[in-house]
């Protein structure tokens, strides 16, 4: 089987994928009382997938990915408050600002080791956090940017208090960008990205322009993270300094660890697991919820994701055989 055939087969959609997305779009109608948390899941899933694009498929380690989330959030919020309330226009503005910032920052991650990239990306997020804090006339400073009012989506669908419109809006954006990223990673360009991830020197030796690939994927990932930030400020009507915080970057890294790196659905699955665990555990023991998530991660790393999943796969196969 040649490389072209392998890429074409990987690009094809599986039946379980169609079922997954059908369930995702039906969830706000099936669980109307949980529409707000479904909206949060869709946003953090988009943010996690954007990080997986650079970490899982390009090997770029980042602890400051929240910089682009924050830029998208503040850009969309400022656009809605001062220029135009249309959500889709604000979304495009947030993506555009984050994309440009990602392109500028991409030159800083071309050289150096993973530790250097960690420090550079973290420093970028901290600089933007301090900048947003100092420009309080524009951003609201520590009080945040409040009073963001949006018009209806597509001129028809008003944002409701239950959050159903927000959930469908965020899930739709997640789906569209996920399709784009899925097509990208299963293309010849995606194959070269993985070659760069596995062995940059060998990739360069066979004619792949390593720096150009890293610059491109970092820029695209920043734009997707900006879209997640725009959705966050649009659906909450608020943008605060915590969108730049290191906690955001650390949490999204944990989501990828839970769901799996180098597999776009890993970001979605990890985001859903993280949000569900946070919601359930924080209600039971608000002070110690981080302990239980930490314990889960330790078990996951010690036992291995495959070993945890294998008994369920075996049980499902056995039931299918008995039927």
C-alpha positions as CSV (number, residue, x, y, z in Angstrom):
1,X,0.0,0.0,0.0
2,X,1.6,3.3,-1.1
3,X,1.5,6.6,0.9
4,X,-1.2,8.2,-1.3
5,X,-3.6,5.3,-0.6
6,X,-2.9,5.4,3.1
7,X,-3.6,9.2,3.2
8,X,-6.9,8.7,1.3
9,X,-8.0,6.0,3.6
10,X,-7.2,8.0,6.7
11,X,-9.0,11.0,5.2
12,X,-12.3,9.0,4.9
13,X,-14.8,9.5,7.7
14,X,-15.6,6.5,9.9
15,X,-19.2,5.6,10.9
16,X,-18.4,6.3,14.6
17,X,-17.3,9.8,13.7
18,X,-20.6,10.6,12.1
19,X,-22.4,9.2,15.2
20,X,-20.1,11.2,17.4
21,X,-20.9,14.5,15.7
22,X,-24.6,13.8,15.4
23,X,-24.7,13.2,19.2
24,X,-22.7,16.4,19.8
25,X,-25.2,18.5,17.8
26,X,-28.2,16.7,19.5
27,X,-26.8,17.2,23.0
28,X,-28.1,20.7,23.6
29,X,-31.7,19.6,22.7
30,X,-31.4,16.3,24.7
31,X,-29.8,18.0,27.7
32,X,-31.2,21.6,27.7
33,X,-30.4,22.1,31.4
34,X,-26.7,21.4,30.7
35,X,-26.4,23.6,27.6
36,X,-24.0,26.0,29.3
37,X,-21.5,23.3,30.3
38,X,-21.9,21.8,26.7
39,X,-20.9,25.2,25.4
40,X,-17.8,25.2,27.7
41,X,-16.9,21.8,26.6
42,X,-17.0,22.8,22.9
43,X,-14.8,25.8,23.5
44,X,-12.2,24.1,25.6
45,X,-12.2,21.2,23.1
46,X,-11.4,23.6,20.2
47,X,-8.6,25.1,22.3
48,X,-7.2,21.6,23.1
49,X,-7.4,20.6,19.4
50,X,-5.5,23.7,18.5
51,X,-2.7,22.8,20.9
52,X,-2.6,19.2,19.6
53,X,-2.0,20.6,16.2
54,X,1.4,21.9,17.3
55,X,2.3,19.5,20.0
56,X,1.0,16.2,18.7
57,X,1.6,16.8,15.0
58,X,4.7,19.1,15.0
59,X,6.4,18.4,18.3
60,X,6.2,22.1,19.4
61,X,5.9,22.2,23.2
62,X,4.1,25.3,24.6
63,X,3.1,26.6,28.0
64,X,1.8,29.8,26.7
65,X,-0.9,28.8,24.2
66,X,-3.4,30.8,26.3
67,X,-1.8,33.9,24.7
68,X,-3.8,33.3,21.5
69,X,-6.9,32.3,23.4
70,X,-6.7,35.7,25.2
71,X,-6.1,37.7,22.1
72,X,-9.1,36.1,20.4
73,X,-11.3,36.7,23.4
74,X,-10.4,40.4,23.8
75,X,-10.4,41.1,20.1
76,X,-13.9,39.7,19.6
77,X,-15.2,41.4,22.8
78,X,-13.8,44.8,21.8
79,X,-15.1,44.4,18.3
80,X,-18.6,43.6,19.5
81,X,-18.6,46.4,22.1
82,X,-17.2,49.2,19.9
83,X,-17.7,48.3,16.3
84,X,-20.3,45.7,15.4
85,X,-22.3,43.1,17.4
86,X,-22.4,40.4,14.7
87,X,-21.0,37.2,16.3
88,X,-19.5,35.8,13.0
89,X,-17.7,39.0,12.2
90,X,-16.3,39.1,15.7
91,X,-15.3,35.5,15.4
92,X,-13.3,36.3,12.2
93,X,-11.7,39.3,13.8
94,X,-10.6,37.2,16.9
95,X,-9.2,34.6,14.6
96,X,-7.4,37.1,12.4
97,X,-5.7,38.9,15.3
98,X,-4.6,35.6,16.9
99,X,-3.4,34.4,13.5
100,X,-1.2,37.4,12.9
101,X,0.2,37.2,16.5
102,X,0.9,33.5,15.9
103,X,2.8,34.3,12.7
104,X,4.9,36.9,14.5
105,X,5.6,34.6,17.5
106,X,6.4,31.6,15.2
107,X,9.8,33.0,14.5
108,X,10.7,32.8,18.2
109,X,10.2,29.0,18.3
110,X,12.3,28.2,15.2
111,X,15.5,27.7,17.2
112,X,16.4,26.2,20.5
113,X,15.3,23.2,22.5
114,X,11.9,22.3,24.0
115,X,12.9,24.1,27.2
116,X,13.6,27.2,25.2
117,X,10.2,27.0,23.5
118,X,8.5,26.5,26.9
119,X,10.1,29.6,28.3
120,X,9.4,31.7,25.2
121,X,5.8,30.7,24.9
122,X,5.2,31.2,28.6
123,X,6.9,34.6,28.5
124,X,4.7,35.7,25.6
125,X,1.5,34.8,27.5
126,X,2.8,36.6,30.6
127,X,3.7,39.7,28.6
128,X,0.2,39.9,27.1
129,X,-1.4,39.4,30.5
130,X,0.5,42.3,31.9
131,X,-0.2,44.4,28.8
132,X,-3.9,43.7,29.1
133,X,-3.8,44.7,32.8
134,X,-2.0,48.0,32.1
135,X,-4.3,49.0,29.3
136,X,-7.3,49.2,31.7
137,X,-8.9,52.0,29.7
138,X,-9.3,49.6,26.8
139,X,-9.5,46.2,28.4
140,X,-11.0,47.0,31.8
141,X,-7.8,45.8,33.5
142,X,-8.4,43.6,36.5
143,X,-12.1,44.2,36.4
144,X,-12.3,42.7,32.9
145,X,-14.1,43.9,29.8
146,X,-17.8,43.9,30.6
147,X,-21.0,44.8,28.8
148,X,-20.3,42.8,25.6
149,X,-23.7,42.5,23.9
150,X,-24.0,40.4,20.7
151,X,-26.6,40.3,18.0
152,X,-28.3,37.1,16.8
153,X,-26.3,34.4,15.1
154,X,-26.9,34.7,11.3
155,X,-29.3,37.4,12.1
156,X,-31.9,34.9,13.4
157,X,-30.8,33.0,16.5
158,X,-30.8,35.1,19.6
159,X,-28.5,34.1,22.6
160,X,-30.8,32.7,25.3
161,X,-30.3,32.5,29.1
162,X,-30.3,28.7,29.0
163,X,-27.3,28.7,26.6
164,X,-28.7,26.5,23.9
165,X,-28.0,28.9,21.1
166,X,-24.5,29.4,22.5
167,X,-23.9,25.6,22.7
168,X,-25.0,25.1,19.1
169,X,-23.0,28.0,17.9
170,X,-19.8,26.8,19.6
171,X,-20.3,23.2,18.5
172,X,-20.8,24.4,14.9
173,X,-17.6,26.4,14.9
174,X,-15.8,23.4,16.5
175,X,-17.1,21.1,13.8
176,X,-16.1,23.4,10.9
177,X,-12.6,24.0,12.2
178,X,-12.2,20.4,13.2
179,X,-13.0,19.3,9.6
180,X,-10.4,21.7,8.3
181,X,-7.8,20.5,10.8
182,X,-8.6,16.8,10.1
183,X,-8.2,17.4,6.4
184,X,-4.9,19.2,7.0
185,X,-3.3,16.5,9.2
186,X,-4.3,13.7,6.7
187,X,-2.8,15.6,3.7
188,X,0.7,15.5,2.3
189,X,1.4,18.6,4.3
190,X,0.3,16.8,7.5
191,X,2.7,13.9,6.6
192,X,5.6,16.3,6.3
193,X,4.7,17.9,9.7
194,X,4.9,14.5,11.3
195,X,8.2,13.9,9.6
196,X,9.5,17.1,11.2
197,X,8.1,16.1,14.5
198,X,9.8,12.7,14.5
199,X,13.2,13.7,13.1
200,X,13.8,17.3,12.0
201,X,17.3,16.6,10.7
202,X,16.2,13.8,8.5
203,X,13.2,15.8,7.3
204,X,15.5,18.6,6.3
205,X,17.9,16.1,4.6
206,X,15.1,14.9,2.3
207,X,14.1,18.4,1.3
208,X,11.4,19.5,3.7
209,X,11.6,23.1,4.7
210,X,11.4,22.6,8.4
211,X,11.2,26.2,9.5
212,X,8.4,27.0,7.0
213,X,6.4,24.0,8.2
214,X,6.8,25.0,11.9
215,X,5.9,28.6,11.1
216,X,2.7,27.6,9.1
217,X,1.4,25.1,11.7
218,X,2.1,27.5,14.6
219,X,0.2,30.3,12.8
220,X,-2.8,28.1,12.0
221,X,-2.9,26.7,15.6
222,X,-2.9,30.3,16.9
223,X,-5.8,31.2,14.7
224,X,-7.8,28.2,16.0
225,X,-7.0,29.1,19.6
226,X,-8.1,32.6,18.8
227,X,-11.5,31.2,17.6
228,X,-11.9,29.4,20.9
229,X,-11.1,32.7,22.8
230,X,-13.6,34.6,20.6
231,X,-16.3,32.0,21.4
232,X,-15.5,32.3,25.1
233,X,-16.0,36.0,25.3
234,X,-19.0,36.0,22.9
235,X,-21.0,33.4,24.8
236,X,-20.2,34.7,28.2
237,X,-20.4,38.4,27.3
238,X,-17.2,39.0,29.3
239,X,-13.4,38.9,28.8
240,X,-11.1,38.9,31.8
241,X,-7.3,38.6,32.4
242,X,-7.6,35.0,33.4
243,X,-7.8,34.0,29.7
244,X,-4.0,34.7,29.5
245,X,-3.2,32.9,32.8
246,X,-0.8,29.9,32.8
247,X,-3.7,27.8,34.3
248,X,-5.4,27.9,31.0
249,X,-2.3,26.5,29.2
250,X,-1.7,23.9,31.9
251,X,-5.3,22.7,31.9
252,X,-5.4,22.3,28.2
253,X,-2.2,20.3,28.4
254,X,-3.9,18.0,31.0
255,X,-6.8,17.5,28.6
256,X,-4.5,16.3,25.9
257,X,-2.8,13.9,28.3
258,X,-6.2,12.5,29.2
259,X,-7.5,12.2,25.6
260,X,-4.2,11.4,23.8
261,X,-1.7,13.5,21.9
262,X,-1.4,13.3,18.1
263,X,-5.0,12.4,17.6
264,X,-7.4,15.3,17.0
265,X,-10.2,13.5,18.8
266,X,-7.9,13.3,21.8
267,X,-8.4,17.0,22.4
268,X,-12.2,16.7,22.3
269,X,-12.3,13.6,24.5
270,X,-9.9,15.1,27.0
271,X,-11.9,18.3,27.2
272,X,-15.1,16.4,27.8
273,X,-13.5,14.2,30.5
274,X,-11.8,17.1,32.2
275,X,-15.0,19.2,32.3
276,X,-17.1,16.3,33.6
277,X,-14.5,15.4,36.3
278,X,-14.3,19.0,37.4
279,X,-18.1,19.4,37.5
280,X,-18.7,16.2,39.4
281,X,-15.7,16.2,41.8
282,X,-15.9,19.9,42.6
283,X,-19.6,19.4,43.6
284,X,-18.6,16.6,46.0
285,X,-15.3,18.0,47.4
286,X,-14.7,21.6,46.3
287,X,-11.4,21.9,48.2
288,X,-9.7,18.8,46.9
289,X,-11.0,18.3,43.4
290,X,-7.4,18.9,42.0
291,X,-6.2,15.9,44.1
292,X,-8.5,13.5,42.4
293,X,-7.7,14.8,38.9
294,X,-4.0,14.5,39.8
295,X,-4.6,10.9,41.0
296,X,-6.4,10.0,37.8
297,X,-3.4,11.4,35.8
298,X,-0.9,9.4,37.8
299,X,-2.9,6.2,37.3
300,X,-3.3,7.0,33.6
301,X,0.5,7.4,33.2
302,X,1.4,4.4,35.3
303,X,-1.1,2.0,33.9
304,X,-1.3,3.4,30.3
305,X,-4.3,4.5,28.3
306,X,-4.3,1.4,26.2
307,X,-4.5,-0.9,29.2
308,X,-7.4,1.1,30.7
309,X,-9.3,1.0,27.5
310,X,-8.5,-2.6,26.6
311,X,-11.0,-4.3,29.1
312,X,-13.9,-2.2,27.7
313,X,-12.9,-3.2,24.2
314,X,-12.7,-6.8,25.2
315,X,-16.0,-6.7,27.0
316,X,-17.7,-5.1,23.9
317,X,-16.2,-7.7,21.6
318,X,-17.3,-10.5,23.9
319,X,-20.9,-9.2,24.0
320,X,-20.9,-8.9,20.3
321,X,-19.7,-12.5,19.9
322,X,-22.4,-13.8,22.3
323,X,-25.1,-11.9,20.4
